[in-house]
């Protein structure tokens, strides 16, 4: 209370509308980042003229930027709301451009080929479960820098802790080994 008068801040209707637009943009951006291609704009391929991420980034920045400007100006007249729209657009254009660049960079990022059973031959590892004569034990090898545990066979028994060399991949999950 100020001198017996209640002071209540009332949000301008324009600000509420801008906040809703910003919230929709953030919601669509969340869907886009989670991989939903349902709402993709433009061509059906990934590199359409306007990506979903760019449209969502533009919409979110427009809504939140417009809300900020509208509240700073008081946004009660059409001229102030027009200025808020301009401020929202000023925030939205670089944000949409940046979202488009970042999403394109993420989609076209080079990655290593997926390792296959052909990459197992020649790997060096360690016996983690003893390999019995005529049966399977377990070995741990590194495949593409990651530890992988595989079933292993050998000509004779091999105790735990012995270093091994993978001679052949019998399947995707089993190998034939020799002591190293």
Steps between C-alpha positions, in 0.01 A plus 500: 500500500617844411321774692193282543481401130555146375759489222453201277720441198285386210668329208407648165294271275764541228767367734291193576453434128874540439576258786261243355671534159840454668375196691371341180841560341678331791254208486558448128876532550482227765318273256755580230795422726342172604500400134136544402479546125120522507487881485789554257450808287611530140620208292463149640877447506713612794652800322175676411494878462381554858586246767268433791773608740541837322126567497471406868801713599361794304154463659633463854732799473228708335254423780735553792675800340164659426382438856810668644468805278124520561549500877781755483286735292178441689337362183157655539474677164520368143825692444664339803382156391641566150832590663481174698442309176807670350704416811384137483597482133837654579564220751348228280697543178849427640360227726329324208816529290715360783256214563508410129881502492536295820240241399656461155845460658367233735330307218802504269760424766745231391511187713707183494365191330314255721730212595407153376619150579771542235665756730540242780778300333837619629366649821696440818318441825478322829324182615233590760334158532723192454483339158462121543622247251224454240275765655442871527640752744496878486754758389505879510643684200493859381298564187507856363633616836218339700536192722296207370445168674470201266462124520828333410626159390858376482692183414578437866401636839600859580484632858358835619735796456684363198557743214347376174503576130178468295570277201148489354149625569271195511187716528403851612547396865759221496864475397776246461811603697861405569726606785697813425 
